[in-house]
Amino acid sequence: MERSSFYSDKERAALAWAEALTSLNGPVFPEDVYNKAAQQFSEEELVDLTLAVTTINTYNRFNIAFGAAVGTYQVGQFAKN
């Protein structure tokens, strides 16, 4: 991803931020990842991005914990007739 021309610097920073939040490796967050993200996002945007990433990660953890069947959703299956 680092070398791909398909992503802007802001998108690369967001993806690196998401990856670092999702795969925490100890009590210290990578300073270089934070610095790159802080250059691309305002403080409020970084909080919003963090909330989005951690919310999605929480959904994934619930699915893992309870063995949710992946790929079975059909459009409209929960629609009230």
Secondary structure, 3 states (H helix, E strand, C coil): CCCCCCCCHHHHHHHHHHHHHHCCCCCCCCHHHHHHHHHHCCHHHHHHHHHHHHHHHHHHHHHHHHCCCCCCCCCCCCCCC
